């Protein structure tokens, strides 16, 4: 997802305030746990969908 890549770039560049880093880390932990609960195999196959396609359809 581009959103997480953009966030990573901003953190690396120092654009994100240090005081926000603990909250970001906690949110990423929540995301990781949700992914494990959903389907642990999704973590083992990052090329599951073409880049930019999350596999999520909007209805």
C-alpha angles and dihedrals in degrees: 000000000000092000093065092043090052091049090050091051091049092050091049092049092051094244091127116075115248090233089064096052097085091053091047091049091050091050091050089051089053090051092049092050091048090052091051091050093047100048124330091199090067088070092056096053111049091169092061091119131023113268111280093021112100094183090242116129124205119222 
